[in-house]
Amino acid sequence: MNDPALDGPLQEAAEASERTLRKRLERRFTGRIDGRAPTAALRREQKEKRYRNDGYFQPKRWWFTATAFPLIAGTFGPIANLMSVCALVQSWREKILPGQKEANAIRVPDPKWLLAVNAISLVFAICANLFLLLNFAHRMRYAIAQPLTIIFWYIASFLLMALVVAAHKHLRLLPEDHTFSQSFYYAIISAITYFIISTLLLWNLLGAWVFKKYPPTFTSLTISQRTLMLQTVSYSLYIALGAGIFSSLEGWSFVDGVYWADYTLLTIGLGSDFAPKQLVSKALLIPYAVVGVIMIGLIVGSVRGLFLERGKINVRRRAIEKERRKIIKRLDRQDSDTDSKHEFELMRGVQNVADRVRRWFGLGTSFTAFLIVWLGGAIAFMVSEKGQGWNYFQALYFTYTSLLTIGYGDFYPRSNFGKPFFVIWSLIAVPTVTILISNMGDTVVNWVKKGTLWLGQKTILPERKKFRGPHKVNKEIEEAKGREESRKKPSKKGIQKDIERLGNVVEESEKKAEEGHNETNKPEHHLGRKIAKEISALAKDIGSKPPRKYEWDEWKRFLELLGQPQNQEDDKWRWLGHGGPLLSGVTETEWILAKMCERLEEVLVGEKVI
């Protein structure tokens, strides 16, 4: 090293920070580490990340095919297995005695061929779930596991459909004293579910092999997404366990126990005739409900995070790309030069439009799903409960109180078709309402929050300064809260710690150099000191929620340190280009830090410091 004042601590800090920065930041931009080709593990990680990022800019239908379809299959596959068990444990026919109701019917034994085929269907369905689980865990090749999963679920579906048709045609008793049990309807629901999820996986297979829109693998799914199937498997087993224990203690049938466990763990609390009466049952209900509610919370949180958050990112990036292309075409038609500040403002406009599209698309989609579940469920319950004299309004009232988990208990299903349908309907309805409420938090609830702040500033909490408007106040509060939370972290680890260490060492070393050696007091040293100080300040914004967005004056200072002229005519990147922060896939803080670290490396190399 030419400068003895910069030897020792600066070199150690530079080497440590360069190792961390190159691994965590340059990996996103160059794919190389220390000038060497990445390892096999790193190449695999980069490949998976590239597939996920590329999927964001694909049409929505292919993103759904590659990501949402496997997740839906993994979520409802174990639930369909539980319903297949319900279709096997009880006979399909019941005889109603004179003067009695359907709830007091006597079971009629099923023929052996029906039990055998039903059991074979369950075996195929369980094997299909196992293959999909191994596929998610990367324990079995996609080319082997995916076709087997599809074929086995189709076989399970067709076997159950054949049994349903045969039972309806050949096993019917006299109409006045005959009814099908809950197990018969559970078989219908299972067959339909198997057919739907196997068809979704078939579309996923065709998109990979025939249309070649994404790789034939589940690398586009994150680890948390792949674990969703494990959560639903655990929940299905937990419902079956509770149904078995409480039905044996209370003298219920197993299918009634599943119905009870479902509305108990979903906290709907219908208050029907299935309530624990034994002392042991009441004692066991306490731990059983606690664990079950926690499992429901985890699954709903996963569904919300995996479908909602990932979907939001995809919609936003698609909206950014669409709006960006629209602006570029408009600028090309105008054939006029655009300065850096104007292009920066255009980038901010693109981001604002994309955020609005994301919020309203999410709200519209979730509200449409809510209406389908609410209104469509009411139609089904009106048909199933016609024996109770339900009209459409009463069914609508029941589905609404159940969707919001109010559960007054004045209306509840009693028919053999209504109870199985309630189980599958409620499992779909509760996450639907949760996602709707989450999307309302970004729009309707946010309006109420801003309006409350505005009303408070205009009435009981007036400010001496000029009023700035509810939108700006809310934005400033959120940004300040995010920066405060990021600074209150108990310890700074990894990249944040290394970056601040680098900045502090560079600044301290150059101070010593200026005091002891006038010949070292040259522009390059001042530039390196400024960049390191800026990096140390930027490190405090890592992890801010919402991510920090910098004003033009701040960007202007960053560009000067990066040696970037404001007229970007010959630059490698532009604000609306692929190399800029708009399409980088990272936060502005991370993008600036990567560029700053590259610039600092150039300065230190020029000084022969590293």
N, C-alpha and C positions, 0 to 999 in steps of 0.2 A: 504493500500500500504506500502511496506517495505521501499521504498526510498522516504523521504519527498520532495526531490528536484524534483521528477518527478510527484508529485501530482498536481492536479488542471488543468492547461492548457493542459498537455499531455493527461490526461484522457478525457477531453472534446473533444480535437481534434481526439483522437483515436475513441471515440464513434461516432462522427459525420462522420468521414471518413469511419468507418466500415459499418455504415448504408448505405451510398451511394454506397460504393464499392460492398457490398454484393448484393445490389439490381441491380446494373448495370453490374457487371462483373461476380460474382459467379453464378448468374442466368444462365449464359451460360454454366457453367461447372458442377454445382451440382444440380441446380433446387430447392435449399432450401435456406431459409433466416433465419439467427440467429438460426439455428438448428431446426426450426419449419417447418412444412409442408406448402407449398405455399397456398395462398388463391385461391378461385375459379376463380377470374379474372386473377390471375397470372398463374394458371394452363392452362387456356384457351389461354393466350398469349404464354406460352411455347409450347403448343400443336400446335398452328398455326406456330410458328417459326420452330418447329421440322419438320412439314410437308413441309415447304418451303425448309429447308436445306436437308431433305431426298430426295426431288425431284431433287436436283442438281445431285445426284449420280445415279438416275434412267436412263435407256436408253432414248435417245433424243425423241423417238416417244411418250413415256409416259409423258415426260415433256411438249411436244407440246400439247398432249391431255388434260392434266390437266390445263395448263396455257394459251397457245397461242390460242387454239380453243375457249374458252369462250370469250377471248378478241377480237378475230376476229368477233365473233357473236355480241358482244356488240357494236363494232365499225360500222359494216355494217348494223345492224338491223334498226337503225333510218334513215340511208340513203336510204335503201330499202323502208321504209315507205314514204319518200318524193317522191320517184319514183312511188309508188302506187297512191299517190295523183295526180301526173302528168298523170297517166293512167286514172284517173276518171274525171278530170276537162274538158277534151276536147274529142270530138267524135273521133272514131277510123278510120273512113273512110273519104276520101276526093276525090272530083271529079275535074279533070283537064280540064279546058275549052280549046277548040281548039286554038292552037297558044300560049298557056300560059305554064309556067313552074310549077314545083312542089311547089315552094314557094308561088305562087299565087292561089293555088287550093282552091275550095269552100268546106266547111265542109258538110258532110252528117250526119244527126242525127242518133244516135244509138238507137236500140230498148230498151224498158224498162227493159226487162229481163237481158240484158247485163249490164245496169247501176246498177240493183239491186244486181246481183252476184258480180260485181266489188266492190260495197260498202261493201258487206258482207265480202269479202276477206280483204279489208282494216281494218275493225273492228277486225277481227281475228288477223291480223298482229300487230295492235296497242296493243291489249291485250297481245300478246306474248312478245312484247317489255316491257310492264309494268311488267309482271311476271319476266322477266330476270333482270330488274332493281331492283325489290324487292329482288330477289335472291342475287344479287350482294351486296345489302345493308344489307343483313342478316335480312330482315323484313319478309321473308317467308321461310319456310323450303325447303331445296334443294329437298327432296323427293316429294314435292307437286309442287313447281314452275318449276323445270326442265322438268318433263314430260309434263306439260301444255304448256310450251314454245315450246317444240318440236312439240307437236301435233298441236297447233294453227298455227305455221309457215308452217307446212306441209299442213294443210288445206288451208291456204292462197295461198300457191304455187300451189296446185292442182286446186283450183278454177280458178286462173288466167291462168294456162295452158289449162284448159278446154275451157275457153273463147277465148283464142288465136286460138285454133284449130277450134272452132265453127265459129269464125269470118272469118277465112281464108277459110273455106269450104262453109259457107252458106250466108255470107254477101258481097261477092265479086261482084263488078260491072264489066262492060266490061273491059278487060285488057288495051285497048288503052286509056281509060279515067279514070282509077281507080288507087288509091294509098292509102296506109295505112299511117295514121298520126304519129306524134311523140309519141302520147299517146299509140298507139298500140305497139311500140317498147319499150316504158317505161314499159308496162305490161310484156313483155317478159323478160326484164332485172330484174324486180322485182321478177318474178316467179323463175328465175334461182338463184337469190341471196337468196331468202327465202329457197329454197331447199338446197343450199350449207350450209348455216349457221345452219339450223335445223339438217342437217346430221353431222356437226361438233359437235354440242351439243349432238347428239345421241351417237357419239363415246366417248364423255366425260362421258356420263351416263354409257355406257357399261364398260369403264375402271374402274369406281368406283364400280359398282354393280356386274358385271359379272367377270371381271378379277381381281378386288380388288387390283389395283396397287396404288391407292391413296384414301383418304377418300371421301365419297359422300357429299362434301361441297366445297365451294369456299374459304375456309380458306387459301389455298395456294396463293391466290391473295392478294396483298397489297392494302392499302386504295387508293393509287394513281392509281393503276391499275383499281380498281373498279370505280373510278371517270371518267375514259376515256369515258365510255358510256354516262355520263351526258354531257361531252363536245361535243360529236358528236350529241346528241339530241339538244343541244343549237345551234350548227352550222346548223343543218338541218332546225330548225325553223327559224333561221336568214336568210338562203337562201330563204326559202318560203316567209318570210316577205318582203325581198327586191324584189323578183320576183313579188309579188302581187302589191307592191307600184309602182315600175317603169314600169311594164307592163300597169297599168291603166293610168299612166301619159303619156307614150309614144305611147299607142295604140298597144302594142305587145300582143301576146297571153301569157298565164301564162307559158307554157312550154318554149317559147323563153326567157321569163324573167328568168327562172331557168338556162338556158344555158348561158345567159349574166352574171348573178350573179356568176356563177361558174368560168368562165374564168376571171372575174374581180377580185374576191377575191383571186384567185390563182396567180394574177399578171402576167398572160400570155398575156393579151392584144392583142387579135387577130386582132383588127381593122376591124372587119366585119361590116355588115350593121346595127348592133345593137349598136348604140352609142347614149347617151343621147343628145337630141336636145332642149328640153324645159329648160328654165332658172331654174325652180324649181327642175328639175331632176339633173341638173348640181350642184346645191347648195346642194341637199341631198346626192349626190354621195360622197362628201368630208367626212362627218362623217360616212356614211355607209361603205366606203372602209376602213377607219382607224380601226373601230371596227372589221370589218370582217378579215382584215389582222392580227390583234392581235389574234383573235380566231383561225385562221389557224396556226399561230405560236405556240399557246399553244397546239393545237392538234398534230401538227407535232413533237413538243418537247416531248409530252407525248408518242407518238408512238415510237420515237427514244429512249427515256429513258426506256420504258417498254419492248419493244421488243428487242432493241439492247443491252442495258446495262445488263438486266437480262439474255438475251441469252448469252452474253459474259461470265458472271459469271458461268452459267451452263456449257458452253463449256470448260472453263478453268478448272473447278473442275473435270469434266469428264476426261480431258486430264491428270490432275495431278494423279488421281486414276489409270488410265491406265498405265502411265509411272512408277508410284510407284510400281505397281505389277510386271511390267517387270523387274525392277531393283532388287526387292526382289527375284524373281525367279532366276535371274542370280547369286545373292549372295548365294542363297541356293545351286545352282549347284557347285559353287566354294568351298563351305564348308570352308570358311575362316573367321576369326574374322575381324571385321571392327571397327576401332577406331572412337571416337566421331568426330574428325575433318574431317575424310574421309566421314563419313555419312552425316555430315553437308554440305560438298561440293556436295554430291550426291543429297541432298535436293534442293540445289540451282540449280543444273542441271535440276532436275524435274520441278522446277518453270520456268526456262528459256524455256524449251521445251513446257510447257503448254502455256506460253505467246505467243510463235511463232504460235502454233496451233490455239490459239484464234484469233490472228490477221489475219492469212491467211484464216482461215475458214470463219470469218466474211466477209472479202473482197471477197472471192470466192462466197459465198452465195448471197451477195448483188449485185455483178456484174452479176451473173446469172439471178437474178430477174430483173435487169435493162435491160438485153438483151431480156428477155421474153416480158417485157412491151414495149420496143422499137420496136423490130422486129415483135412481134405479133400484136401490135397496128397498125403498118404500113400495115399489111395484111388486117386487118379489114377496115381501111380507104380506102385502094385501092379498096375494093369491094363496100363500101358504096358510094364512090365518082366517080364511073365509069362514071356517067353521065357528070361529069366535065372533063373526059378524063385523070384522074390521073393514072400514072403508079406506079410501086412499088418504084422506086427511089424518085419520088415526095412525095409519102406517107411517105417514110422513112425520107425525109428532113423535112416534116411537123411535124412528131412525135418528131424528135430530137429537133427542135427549140421550140416545146411546152414543152418537158421534161425539158429543161434548162430555161424555162420561157422567151425566147428571143422574140417570138411572132412578127415576121415581118409583118404578115398579108397578105402576098402574096398568101398563101394557107390557106383555112379554110373550115370546113365542111358546106355544104348547104343542104344536103339531110335529109329527115325525120328520117333515121336511123343513120346518122353520128352524128347529134347533141346529141341525148340521149347517144350514145356510148361514145362520147367525155366527157360527164359529169362524168360517172362512171370511165372511163379510166383515166381522169386527177386526180380524187380523189385518185386513186391508184398510179399514176405515181409520183406525187410530193413527198410523203413520201419515195418512193423507191429511188429517186435520193438523198434525204437528207441523208438516211441511207448509201448509197454508198459513198457520200462525207465524212461522218463521219468515215467510215472504211478506206477510203483512207488517212485520217489524221493520222492513226496509222501506215501506211505502206509507201505509195508512198510519201505523203507530208512530212513524217518524214525523208525519205531519202533526200529530197530536203533541209530540214532544217539542217540536219547533214552535208550534202555536202557544204552548204553555210558557216557553222561554220568552217569546215575544210579548205575550200578555203580561208576564211578570215584570218585564223591563218597562212596559208602558204604564203600569199601574203601581203595584206595591213595592217594586224593586227598581225604581228609575235610576239611570246612570247620569253622571254629570257630563260625560262625553257625549258626543253626537251619536245618535242611535244608528247602529250598523245593519240592522235587519236580522231576522231570525235565521236565515240560511248561513250567513257569515258567522254569526255567533255560535251556532251549532257546530260548524266546521272547525272553528278555532278551539272550541271546548274539546272536541274529539281528538284533534291533533295534539293538543297539550296533554290530554289524558294518556294518549298513546306514548308520547315521549317520556312522560313521568313514569309510566309503568315499565318502560324499557330501562330507565335509569335506576329503578328501585330493585333490580334483580340482585339477589344476595351475592352472587359471584359471577365474574365474567370469564367464560371459558372459551377455548378454541380460538376461532378466528378473531373474535372481538378483543380478546386479551392480547393476542399476538399483534394485532394492528395497533392498538394503543401503546404497546411496549415499543414497537418500532418507531412510532411517531415521537414518543417521549425521548428515546435514546438519540434519534437523529437530531432533535432540537437541542438537547443538552450537549451533545458532542460538538455541534456547530457553534454553540455559544462559547465553549472552551476554545475552539479553533479561532474564533474571532478575537478572543482575549489574548491568546498566546502567539498567534502567527498572522501577521497582516497579509502575507502572501497567499494565504488560503482564503482570504476574504474576497471571493470572486463571485460573479453572478450565479454560477452553477450551484455553489453552496447555499446561497440564499434561496434558490428555487427548490432544491431538495428539502431544505428546512420548511418552506411554505407547504410543499406537497405533503410532507410527513405530518405537519400540524393539522392540515385539512383532513388527512386520513384518520387521525386520532379523533377529530371532531365528528366525522361521519360515522365512526364506529358506534357512537352513542345512539344513532338512529336505527341500528340494526334491530329488527324485531318489533318496531313500532307498529301499533294497531290503532287506526288504519295506517298502512305504509305511508311514509312521509313523501309528499310531493313538493318539490322545490320551486321557488319563484324564479322569474327570469333573471333578476339581479344575482341570485345565487348561482344559477347556471352560467351566467356570464363570467363570474369569478372562477368557476370550475374550468371553463373553456380556456381561459387565460393560462391557468396552471398546466393544462394539458397541451398547450401550444397550438390550440385550435383557433384559427381566425374566425371572426364572426361571419365573414362571407364564405360559405361552405361550398363554393363552386367546384373546387377540386378535391374535396375531402373524401375520405373513405366511407363516411356514413353521413346520413342526413336524418333530420327529426322524423320524417315520415318514411324513411327507408328501412330496409331489413336489418341494417347494422346499427340502427339507433335504439334508444331505450323503449320506444313504443312497442316493438315486436320482439324484444329480447326475451320475454318470458320470465324476467326477474323484476324485483322492485327497483326503483330509481336509485336507492341507496346502494344496492348491490352492484348495479351497472356502473355507477360512478366509481365505487371502490375498485372494481376490476380495472377500469381505465386508469385510475390514479396509481394503482400498484404497477401497472405496465409502464407508466410514465416515470415513476420513481426508480424503477429498475434501469430505464434508459439513462436517467440522470446519474445514478450511482455508478453505472458501468462507464459512463463518460468521464467521471472523476476517478475511475479505477479504484472504486471503493469495494466492489464485490467482483 
